[in-house]
Amino acid sequence: MIRVLFLIRSLNRGGAERQLTQLVKGMDRTRFAVTVVTLYDGGAHRTEIESLEGITVFSLHKKGRWDILLPIWRLSRILRDAKPHIVHGYMDVANALALLLGKLAAARVVWGLRASDVDFSQYDRISALSFRLAGWLSPLTDLIIINSHAGKRHYGAQGFCDKRMIVIPNGFDTIYFQPDAEAGRRIRRAWGIEDSELLIGLVARLDPIKDHRTFLQAAALLSASRLDTRFVCVGDGQVYYRQELQDFAERLGIGNRVIWAGELTDMREVHNALDVATSSSSSEGFSNTIGEAMACGIPCVVTCTGDSATLVGNTGVVVPLKDPAQMCAAWMRLLDMPAQDRAALGRCARERIMSEYSIQQLVCRSEAALTGLIATTWETPASGID
């Protein structure tokens, strides 16, 4: 048995959290003994992971950014008891702790990185400093798994150790995420969307990196020429930023055309409610929400960041960053299609996810990487492998 300890900030709703959950669910538990540790308590995915047979879940009960010493002590005790062969961090602080304490525990250390081309001017100085520090420390890791080729290029250009990097794209649950017209109609009715109206959606946390402003500006342009369109933003964030975006929509004159749905649980229902899904991100690694929408048979418009263009292939439309006019034109192109042609494009999108980005492929690639990491010490007694 290979003992793997995953360390992540939380199990709240989010792309990395969903991918870790899917990976843990799919791993072969006759070969891998899995422990999941979170920095913060709770989270929507915690119950799902805890329900899995043979998976142990711990929280470090971190209370805030500067609550450091007690979480480190708690993690050291968990590592002492779990004796992992591999400590796999997921982003930022979790990666730093994985390196610090994983090495002290004589484990192989894996980092998970998931973004590309982040503009740190939109965040505080500590975030930028942490990024630079991670680059300096990256040669000390044993493996760095990145979910996009664009991310690999970005981190390599920023001084991260590219010799340690491999790319494993995200995987999607095409059994859960599948076309479901009735589910879509159900939530459309709840939102007050008429059958004759076309709904364009952005599913993303309220964060500057997701660039809701470009989405809203494009919505204002489209609304000026098409009265049959509505827009929905699904996701939540800081209260002040949500209000800032809502005020911006009001100034654009589309306050009554945009639904602010907040954080929702049934994402299959959400995606199936849409006629077109959109990612307006200014920085992205590998978009979970676009992959999920594609799996539901929804055509997509995405910005040319991360691996979004590779993900949609010829089943959607790619537009430049921060260009509302181009985004509006892309929406018009899809909405002007006959309904049956748009549906056919959605079917092609689903087929692409099933053939290229399934959960099974994510799990197989990840298991192979983790197994290969310790293959050279498999027969070495000092490795401690059962």
C-alpha positions as a Markdown table, in Angstrom:
| # | Residue | x | y | z |
|---|---|---|---|---|
| 1 | Met | 0.0 | 0.0 | 0.0 |
| 2 | Ile | 1.2 | 3.5 | -0.9 |
| 3 | Arg | 0.2 | 5.9 | 1.8 |
| 4 | Val | -0.8 | 9.3 | 0.4 |
| 5 | Leu | -1.7 | 12.4 | 2.4 |
| 6 | Phe | -3.5 | 15.2 | 0.6 |
| 7 | Leu | -3.3 | 18.7 | 2.1 |
| 8 | Ile | -5.6 | 21.4 | 0.9 |
| 9 | Arg | -6.9 | 24.8 | 2.3 |
| 10 | Ser | -10.5 | 23.7 | 2.6 |
| 11 | Leu | -13.2 | 21.5 | 1.1 |
| 12 | Asn | -15.4 | 24.4 | 0.2 |
| 13 | Arg | -16.9 | 24.6 | -3.3 |
| 14 | Gly | -14.2 | 25.3 | -5.9 |
| 15 | Gly | -12.4 | 23.8 | -8.8 |
| 16 | Ala | -9.4 | 22.4 | -6.9 |
| 17 | Glu | -11.7 | 21.0 | -4.2 |
| 18 | Arg | -13.9 | 19.3 | -6.7 |
| 19 | Gln | -11.0 | 17.8 | -8.5 |
| 20 | Leu | -9.4 | 16.5 | -5.3 |
| 21 | Thr | -12.8 | 15.0 | -4.3 |
| 22 | Gln | -13.1 | 13.2 | -7.7 |
| 23 | Leu | -9.6 | 11.9 | -7.5 |
| 24 | Val | -9.9 | 10.6 | -4.0 |
| 25 | Lys | -13.2 | 8.9 | -4.9 |
| 26 | Gly | -11.7 | 7.2 | -7.9 |
| 27 | Met | -8.3 | 6.0 | -6.5 |
| 28 | Asp | -7.7 | 2.3 | -6.1 |
| 29 | Arg | -7.9 | 1.7 | -2.4 |
| 30 | Thr | -6.3 | -1.7 | -2.7 |
| 31 | Arg | -3.2 | 0.1 | -3.8 |
| 32 | Phe | -3.5 | 3.5 | -2.0 |
| 33 | Ala | -4.2 | 4.4 | 1.6 |
| 34 | Val | -5.5 | 8.0 | 1.5 |
| 35 | Thr | -5.7 | 10.6 | 4.2 |
| 36 | Val | -7.1 | 14.1 | 3.5 |
| 37 | Val | -6.2 | 17.1 | 5.7 |
| 38 | Thr | -7.7 | 20.5 | 5.4 |
| 39 | Leu | -6.4 | 23.7 | 6.9 |
| 40 | Tyr | -9.9 | 25.0 | 7.7 |
| 41 | Asp | -13.0 | 23.3 | 9.0 |
| 42 | Gly | -16.1 | 22.3 | 7.2 |
| 43 | Gly | -16.7 | 22.6 | 3.5 |
| 44 | Ala | -19.3 | 21.3 | 1.1 |
| 45 | His | -17.1 | 18.4 | -0.1 |
| 46 | Arg | -16.1 | 17.2 | 3.3 |
| 47 | Thr | -19.1 | 15.1 | 3.9 |
| 48 | Glu | -18.8 | 13.5 | 0.5 |
| 49 | Ile | -15.2 | 12.5 | 1.2 |
| 50 | Glu | -15.9 | 11.3 | 4.8 |
| 51 | Ser | -18.6 | 9.0 | 3.4 |
| 52 | Leu | -16.0 | 7.1 | 1.4 |
| 53 | Glu | -14.9 | 3.8 | 2.9 |
| 54 | Gly | -11.2 | 3.7 | 4.0 |
| 55 | Ile | -10.6 | 7.5 | 3.7 |
| 56 | Thr | -9.5 | 9.4 | 6.8 |
| 57 | Val | -10.2 | 13.2 | 7.0 |
| 58 | Phe | -8.7 | 15.7 | 9.4 |
| 59 | Ser | -8.9 | 19.4 | 9.9 |
| 60 | Leu | -6.0 | 21.6 | 11.3 |
| 61 | His | -8.7 | 24.0 | 12.6 |
| 62 | Lys | -6.9 | 27.0 | 11.2 |
| 63 | Lys | -8.7 | 30.3 | 12.3 |
| 64 | Gly | -7.1 | 32.8 | 9.9 |
| 65 | Arg | -4.1 | 33.8 | 7.9 |
| 66 | Trp | -1.8 | 34.4 | 10.9 |
| 67 | Asp | -3.0 | 31.3 | 12.9 |
| 68 | Ile | 0.1 | 29.2 | 12.1 |
| 69 | Leu | 1.8 | 27.5 | 15.0 |
| 70 | Leu | -1.0 | 25.3 | 16.2 |
| 71 | Pro | -2.0 | 24.1 | 12.7 |
| 72 | Ile | 1.7 | 23.2 | 12.1 |
| 73 | Trp | 1.8 | 21.3 | 15.4 |
| 74 | Arg | -1.4 | 19.5 | 14.5 |
| 75 | Leu | -0.2 | 18.5 | 11.1 |
| 76 | Ser | 3.1 | 17.2 | 12.5 |
| 77 | Arg | 1.1 | 14.9 | 14.8 |
| 78 | Ile | -1.0 | 13.7 | 11.9 |
| 79 | Leu | 2.1 | 13.0 | 9.8 |
| 80 | Arg | 3.7 | 11.1 | 12.7 |
| 81 | Asp | 0.6 | 8.8 | 13.0 |
| 82 | Ala | -0.2 | 8.4 | 9.3 |
| 83 | Lys | 3.5 | 7.9 | 8.2 |
| 84 | Pro | 2.7 | 8.9 | 4.5 |
| 85 | His | 5.0 | 7.9 | 1.7 |
| 86 | Ile | 3.8 | 11.0 | -0.3 |
| 87 | Val | 2.5 | 14.3 | 1.0 |
| 88 | His | 0.5 | 16.1 | -1.8 |
| 89 | Gly | -0.2 | 19.8 | -1.3 |
| 90 | Tyr | -2.9 | 21.7 | -3.3 |
| 91 | Met | -1.8 | 25.3 | -3.8 |
| 92 | Asp | -0.4 | 28.1 | -1.8 |
| 93 | Val | -0.1 | 27.6 | 2.0 |
| 94 | Ala | -0.9 | 23.9 | 1.7 |
| 95 | Asn | 2.0 | 23.4 | -0.7 |
| 96 | Ala | 4.3 | 25.3 | 1.7 |
| 97 | Leu | 3.3 | 23.2 | 4.6 |
| 98 | Ala | 3.5 | 20.0 | 2.6 |
| 99 | Leu | 7.1 | 20.8 | 1.7 |
| 100 | Leu | 8.2 | 21.9 | 5.2 |
| 101 | Leu | 6.7 | 19.0 | 7.2 |
| 102 | Gly | 6.6 | 16.4 | 4.4 |
| 103 | Lys | 10.4 | 16.6 | 4.1 |
| 104 | Leu | 10.8 | 16.4 | 7.9 |
| 105 | Ala | 8.6 | 13.3 | 7.8 |
| 106 | Ala | 10.9 | 11.7 | 5.1 |
| 107 | Ala | 8.0 | 11.7 | 2.6 |
| 108 | Arg | 8.1 | 12.5 | -1.1 |
| 109 | Val | 6.5 | 15.9 | -1.6 |
| 110 | Val | 4.1 | 16.8 | -4.5 |
| 111 | Trp | 2.8 | 20.2 | -5.2 |
| 112 | Gly | -0.5 | 20.9 | -7.0 |
| 113 | Leu | -0.6 | 24.2 | -9.0 |
| 114 | Arg | -3.6 | 25.3 | -10.9 |
| 115 | Ala | -3.5 | 28.8 | -12.3 |
| 116 | Ser | -1.7 | 30.7 | -15.1 |
| 117 | Asp | -0.8 | 34.4 | -15.7 |
| 118 | Val | -2.1 | 35.7 | -12.4 |
| 119 | Asp | -2.1 | 39.5 | -12.1 |
| 120 | Phe | -0.9 | 40.0 | -8.6 |
| 121 | Ser | -1.7 | 43.8 | -8.8 |
| 122 | Gln | -5.3 | 42.7 | -8.0 |
| 123 | Tyr | -4.2 | 41.1 | -4.7 |
| 124 | Asp | -2.2 | 42.0 | -1.6 |
| 125 | Arg | 1.6 | 42.0 | -1.4 |
| 126 | Ile | 1.7 | 38.9 | 0.6 |
| 127 | Ser | 0.2 | 36.9 | -2.2 |
| 128 | Ala | 2.9 | 38.1 | -4.6 |
| 129 | Leu | 5.6 | 37.4 | -2.1 |
| 130 | Ser | 4.3 | 33.9 | -1.4 |
| 131 | Phe | 4.3 | 33.2 | -5.2 |
| 132 | Arg | 8.0 | 34.3 | -5.5 |
| 133 | Leu | 8.9 | 32.3 | -2.4 |
| 134 | Ala | 7.2 | 29.2 | -3.9 |
| 135 | Gly | 9.3 | 29.6 | -7.0 |
| 136 | Trp | 12.5 | 29.6 | -5.0 |
| 137 | Leu | 11.5 | 26.5 | -3.0 |
| 138 | Ser | 10.1 | 24.5 | -6.0 |
| 139 | Pro | 13.4 | 22.6 | -6.7 |
| 140 | Leu | 13.0 | 21.0 | -3.2 |
| 141 | Thr | 9.8 | 19.2 | -4.3 |
| 142 | Asp | 9.8 | 15.8 | -5.8 |
| 143 | Leu | 7.0 | 16.5 | -8.3 |
| 144 | Ile | 4.8 | 19.4 | -9.3 |
| 145 | Ile | 1.5 | 18.5 | -11.0 |
| 146 | Ile | -0.1 | 21.3 | -13.0 |
| 147 | Asn | -3.6 | 21.0 | -14.5 |
| 148 | Ser | -2.8 | 23.0 | -17.7 |
| 149 | His | 0.0 | 23.3 | -20.3 |
| 150 | Ala | -0.5 | 27.1 | -20.1 |
| 151 | Gly | 0.1 | 26.9 | -16.4 |
| 152 | Lys | 3.3 | 24.9 | -16.9 |
| 153 | Arg | 4.6 | 27.5 | -19.3 |
| 154 | His | 3.7 | 30.3 | -16.9 |
| 155 | Tyr | 5.3 | 28.7 | -13.8 |
| 156 | Gly | 8.4 | 27.8 | -15.7 |
| 157 | Ala | 8.8 | 31.4 | -16.9 |
| 158 | Gln | 8.4 | 32.6 | -13.3 |
| 159 | Gly | 11.3 | 30.6 | -12.1 |
| 160 | Phe | 9.6 | 27.4 | -10.9 |
| 161 | Cys | 11.6 | 24.2 | -11.4 |
| 162 | Asp | 10.3 | 23.0 | -14.8 |
| 163 | Lys | 12.2 | 19.7 | -14.4 |
| 164 | Arg | 9.8 | 18.7 | -11.6 |
| 165 | Met | 6.6 | 19.6 | -13.6 |
| 166 | Ile | 4.1 | 17.4 | -15.3 |
| 167 | Val | 0.6 | 18.2 | -16.7 |
| 168 | Ile | -2.5 | 16.3 | -15.7 |
| 169 | Pro | -5.6 | 17.9 | -17.0 |
| 170 | Asn | -8.8 | 18.0 | -14.9 |
| 171 | Gly | -11.3 | 15.2 | -15.3 |
| 172 | Phe | -15.1 | 15.4 | -15.3 |
| 173 | Asp | -17.9 | 13.2 | -14.0 |
| 174 | Thr | -19.9 | 12.6 | -17.2 |
| 175 | Ile | -22.4 | 10.5 | -15.4 |
| 176 | Tyr | -23.4 | 13.3 | -13.1 |
| 177 | Phe | -22.8 | 16.1 | -15.6 |
| 178 | Gln | -25.0 | 15.1 | -18.5 |
| 179 | Pro | -27.9 | 16.7 | -20.5 |
| 180 | Asp | -31.0 | 17.0 | -18.3 |
| 181 | Ala | -33.6 | 19.3 | -19.9 |
| 182 | Glu | -36.1 | 19.0 | -17.1 |
| 183 | Ala | -33.6 | 20.0 | -14.4 |
| 184 | Gly | -32.7 | 23.0 | -16.5 |
| 185 | Arg | -36.4 | 24.0 | -16.9 |
| 186 | Arg | -36.9 | 23.7 | -13.2 |
| 187 | Ile | -34.2 | 26.2 | -12.2 |
| 188 | Arg | -35.2 | 28.5 | -15.1 |
| 189 | Arg | -38.7 | 28.7 | -13.7 |
| 190 | Ala | -37.3 | 29.4 | -10.2 |
| 191 | Trp | -35.3 | 32.3 | -11.7 |
| 192 | Gly | -38.3 | 33.6 | -13.7 |
| 193 | Ile | -36.8 | 32.9 | -17.1 |
| 194 | Glu | -39.4 | 32.5 | -19.9 |
| 195 | Asp | -39.2 | 29.6 | -22.4 |
| 196 | Ser | -38.7 | 32.2 | -25.2 |
| 197 | Glu | -35.7 | 33.8 | -23.5 |
| 198 | Leu | -32.1 | 32.8 | -24.1 |
| 199 | Leu | -29.9 | 32.5 | -20.9 |
| 200 | Ile | -26.2 | 33.2 | -20.9 |
| 201 | Gly | -24.4 | 32.2 | -17.7 |
| 202 | Leu | -21.1 | 32.7 | -15.9 |
| 203 | Val | -20.4 | 30.2 | -13.1 |
| 204 | Ala | -17.4 | 31.5 | -11.1 |
| 205 | Arg | -16.6 | 32.8 | -7.6 |
| 206 | Leu | -16.9 | 36.6 | -7.3 |
| 207 | Asp | -13.2 | 37.4 | -7.7 |
| 208 | Pro | -11.3 | 39.9 | -9.9 |
| 209 | Ile | -9.5 | 37.1 | -11.7 |
| 210 | Lys | -12.9 | 35.9 | -13.1 |
| 211 | Asp | -13.4 | 39.3 | -14.7 |
| 212 | His | -17.2 | 39.6 | -14.2 |
| 213 | Arg | -16.9 | 43.2 | -15.4 |
| 214 | Thr | -16.1 | 42.1 | -19.0 |
| 215 | Phe | -19.0 | 39.7 | -18.8 |
| 216 | Leu | -21.4 | 42.5 | -17.7 |
| 217 | Gln | -20.1 | 44.9 | -20.3 |
| 218 | Ala | -20.7 | 42.3 | -23.0 |
| 219 | Ala | -24.2 | 41.7 | -21.5 |
| 220 | Ala | -25.0 | 45.4 | -21.9 |
| 221 | Leu | -23.9 | 45.4 | -25.5 |
| 222 | Leu | -26.0 | 42.3 | -26.3 |
| 223 | Ser | -29.0 | 43.7 | -24.4 |
| 224 | Ala | -29.0 | 46.7 | -26.7 |
| 225 | Ser | -29.8 | 44.6 | -29.7 |
| 226 | Arg | -31.5 | 41.5 | -28.3 |
| 227 | Leu | -34.4 | 41.8 | -25.9 |
| 228 | Asp | -34.8 | 38.1 | -25.6 |
| 229 | Thr | -31.6 | 37.5 | -23.6 |
| 230 | Arg | -31.0 | 37.2 | -19.8 |
| 231 | Phe | -27.8 | 36.6 | -17.8 |
| 232 | Val | -27.0 | 34.8 | -14.6 |
| 233 | Cys | -23.9 | 34.9 | -12.4 |
| 234 | Val | -23.6 | 31.8 | -10.2 |
| 235 | Gly | -21.1 | 31.9 | -7.4 |
| 236 | Asp | -20.3 | 34.1 | -4.4 |
| 237 | Gly | -17.4 | 36.0 | -2.8 |
| 238 | Gln | -16.7 | 39.0 | -0.6 |
| 239 | Val | -19.8 | 41.0 | 0.2 |
| 240 | Tyr | -18.2 | 44.3 | -0.8 |
| 241 | Tyr | -17.1 | 42.9 | -4.2 |
| 242 | Arg | -20.6 | 41.4 | -4.9 |
| 243 | Gln | -22.1 | 44.8 | -4.2 |
| 244 | Glu | -19.5 | 46.5 | -6.4 |
| 245 | Leu | -20.4 | 44.2 | -9.3 |
| 246 | Gln | -24.2 | 44.6 | -8.8 |
| 247 | Asp | -23.7 | 48.4 | -8.7 |
| 248 | Phe | -21.7 | 48.2 | -12.0 |
| 249 | Ala | -24.5 | 46.2 | -13.6 |
| 250 | Glu | -27.0 | 48.9 | -12.5 |
| 251 | Arg | -24.8 | 51.6 | -14.1 |
| 252 | Leu | -24.7 | 49.7 | -17.3 |
| 253 | Gly | -28.5 | 49.6 | -17.3 |
| 254 | Ile | -28.8 | 45.9 | -17.1 |
| 255 | Gly | -29.6 | 45.5 | -13.4 |
| 256 | Asn | -33.0 | 43.9 | -14.2 |
| 257 | Arg | -31.6 | 41.5 | -16.7 |
| 258 | Val | -28.9 | 39.9 | -14.5 |
| 259 | Ile | -29.6 | 37.2 | -11.9 |
| 260 | Trp | -27.2 | 37.0 | -9.0 |
| 261 | Ala | -27.8 | 33.4 | -8.0 |
| 262 | Gly | -25.1 | 33.1 | -5.3 |
| 263 | Glu | -23.5 | 29.8 | -4.5 |
| 264 | Leu | -25.7 | 26.8 | -5.5 |
| 265 | Thr | -25.3 | 23.1 | -4.9 |
| 266 | Asp | -26.8 | 21.4 | -7.9 |
| 267 | Met | -24.5 | 22.4 | -10.7 |
| 268 | Arg | -25.9 | 20.0 | -13.2 |
| 269 | Glu | -29.2 | 21.8 | -12.9 |
| 270 | Val | -27.4 | 25.2 | -13.3 |
| 271 | His | -25.5 | 24.2 | -16.5 |
| 272 | Asn | -28.6 | 22.6 | -18.1 |
| 273 | Ala | -30.5 | 25.9 | -17.6 |
| 274 | Leu | -28.1 | 27.7 | -19.9 |
| 275 | Asp | -28.2 | 28.3 | -23.6 |
| 276 | Val | -24.6 | 29.4 | -23.6 |
| 277 | Ala | -22.0 | 29.1 | -20.9 |
| 278 | Thr | -19.1 | 31.6 | -20.5 |
| 279 | Ser | -15.8 | 32.0 | -18.9 |
| 280 | Ser | -14.6 | 35.6 | -18.9 |
| 281 | Ser | -11.5 | 34.9 | -16.7 |
| 282 | Ser | -8.4 | 37.0 | -17.2 |
| 283 | Ser | -6.4 | 34.1 | -15.7 |
| 284 | Glu | -7.3 | 30.5 | -15.6 |
| 285 | Gly | -5.5 | 27.1 | -15.5 |
| 286 | Phe | -8.1 | 24.6 | -16.6 |
| 287 | Ser | -11.7 | 25.7 | -16.2 |
| 288 | Asn | -13.8 | 23.2 | -14.2 |
| 289 | Thr | -17.1 | 25.0 | -14.9 |
| 290 | Ile | -16.6 | 25.1 | -18.6 |
| 291 | Gly | -15.8 | 21.4 | -18.7 |
| 292 | Glu | -18.9 | 20.7 | -16.6 |
| 293 | Ala | -21.0 | 22.8 | -18.9 |
| 294 | Met | -19.6 | 20.9 | -22.0 |
| 295 | Ala | -20.4 | 17.6 | -20.3 |
| 296 | Cys | -24.0 | 18.8 | -20.0 |
| 297 | Gly | -24.1 | 19.5 | -23.7 |
| 298 | Ile | -23.9 | 23.4 | -23.5 |
| 299 | Pro | -21.8 | 25.3 | -26.1 |
| 300 | Cys | -19.3 | 27.7 | -24.5 |
| 301 | Val | -17.6 | 31.1 | -25.1 |
| 302 | Val | -14.2 | 31.3 | -23.3 |
| 303 | Thr | -11.4 | 33.8 | -23.1 |
| 304 | Cys | -8.0 | 32.8 | -24.4 |
| 305 | Thr | -6.4 | 32.1 | -21.1 |
| 306 | Gly | -5.0 | 28.9 | -19.6 |
| 307 | Asp | -6.0 | 25.8 | -21.5 |
| 308 | Ser | -9.5 | 27.1 | -22.2 |
| 309 | Ala | -9.1 | 27.1 | -25.9 |
| 310 | Thr | -7.7 | 23.6 | -25.9 |
| 311 | Leu | -10.5 | 22.4 | -23.7 |
| 312 | Val | -13.3 | 23.7 | -26.0 |
| 313 | Gly | -11.5 | 22.8 | -29.2 |
| 314 | Asn | -13.9 | 23.4 | -32.2 |
| 315 | Thr | -17.0 | 23.0 | -30.0 |
| 316 | Gly | -17.1 | 26.6 | -28.8 |
| 317 | Val | -15.8 | 30.1 | -29.4 |
| 318 | Val | -12.6 | 31.6 | -28.0 |
| 319 | Val | -12.3 | 35.4 | -27.5 |
| 320 | Pro | -9.5 | 37.8 | -26.4 |
| 321 | Leu | -9.1 | 38.9 | -22.8 |
| 322 | Lys | -11.1 | 41.9 | -21.5 |
| 323 | Asp | -12.9 | 42.5 | -24.9 |
| 324 | Pro | -16.6 | 42.9 | -24.3 |
| 325 | Ala | -17.3 | 43.5 | -28.0 |
| 326 | Gln | -15.7 | 40.3 | -29.1 |
| 327 | Met | -17.5 | 38.4 | -26.3 |
| 328 | Cys | -20.8 | 39.9 | -27.4 |
| 329 | Ala | -20.1 | 38.9 | -31.0 |
| 330 | Ala | -19.3 | 35.4 | -30.0 |
| 331 | Trp | -22.6 | 35.1 | -28.1 |
| 332 | Met | -24.5 | 36.5 | -31.1 |
| 333 | Arg | -22.8 | 33.9 | -33.3 |
| 334 | Leu | -24.1 | 31.0 | -31.1 |
| 335 | Leu | -27.5 | 32.5 | -30.4 |
| 336 | Asp | -28.1 | 33.2 | -34.1 |
| 337 | Met | -27.7 | 29.5 | -34.9 |
| 338 | Pro | -30.8 | 27.4 | -35.4 |
| 339 | Ala | -31.6 | 25.7 | -32.2 |
| 340 | Gln | -30.9 | 22.3 | -33.6 |
| 341 | Asp | -27.4 | 23.4 | -34.8 |
| 342 | Arg | -26.6 | 24.8 | -31.3 |
| 343 | Ala | -27.8 | 21.5 | -29.8 |
| 344 | Ala | -25.5 | 19.6 | -32.1 |
| 345 | Leu | -22.6 | 21.8 | -31.1 |
| 346 | Gly | -23.4 | 21.0 | -27.5 |
| 347 | Arg | -23.4 | 17.2 | -28.2 |
| 348 | Cys | -19.9 | 17.6 | -29.8 |
| 349 | Ala | -18.8 | 19.4 | -26.6 |
| 350 | Arg | -20.0 | 16.5 | -24.4 |
| 351 | Glu | -18.3 | 13.9 | -26.7 |
| 352 | Arg | -15.1 | 15.9 | -26.4 |
| 353 | Ile | -15.2 | 15.7 | -22.6 |
| 354 | Met | -16.0 | 12.0 | -22.6 |
| 355 | Ser | -13.2 | 11.2 | -24.9 |
| 356 | Glu | -10.4 | 13.5 | -23.6 |
| 357 | Tyr | -11.2 | 14.6 | -20.0 |
| 358 | Ser | -13.0 | 11.9 | -18.1 |
| 359 | Ile | -12.6 | 11.2 | -14.4 |
| 360 | Gln | -11.0 | 7.8 | -15.3 |
| 361 | Gln | -8.3 | 9.5 | -17.2 |
| 362 | Leu | -7.6 | 11.9 | -14.3 |
| 363 | Val | -7.4 | 9.1 | -11.8 |
| 364 | Cys | -5.2 | 6.8 | -14.0 |
| 365 | Arg | -2.8 | 9.7 | -14.8 |
| 366 | Ser | -2.5 | 10.7 | -11.1 |
| 367 | Glu | -2.1 | 7.2 | -9.8 |
| 368 | Ala | 0.7 | 6.6 | -12.4 |
| 369 | Ala | 2.5 | 9.8 | -11.4 |
| 370 | Leu | 2.3 | 8.9 | -7.7 |
| 371 | Thr | 3.4 | 5.3 | -8.2 |
| 372 | Gly | 6.3 | 6.4 | -10.5 |
| 373 | Leu | 7.4 | 8.9 | -7.8 |
| 374 | Ile | 8.4 | 6.1 | -5.4 |
| 375 | Ala | 9.2 | 3.4 | -7.9 |
| 376 | Thr | 12.9 | 3.9 | -7.5 |
| 377 | Thr | 12.7 | 3.2 | -3.8 |
| 378 | Trp | 10.1 | 0.4 | -4.0 |
| 379 | Glu | 12.5 | -2.3 | -2.9 |
| 380 | Thr | 14.5 | -0.1 | -0.5 |
| 381 | Pro | 13.8 | -1.0 | 3.1 |
| 382 | Ala | 14.4 | 2.6 | 4.2 |
| 383 | Ser | 11.4 | 3.7 | 2.2 |
| 384 | Gly | 9.0 | 2.1 | 4.6 |
| 385 | Ile | 6.6 | 1.0 | 1.8 |
| 386 | Asp | 4.5 | -2.0 | 2.8 |
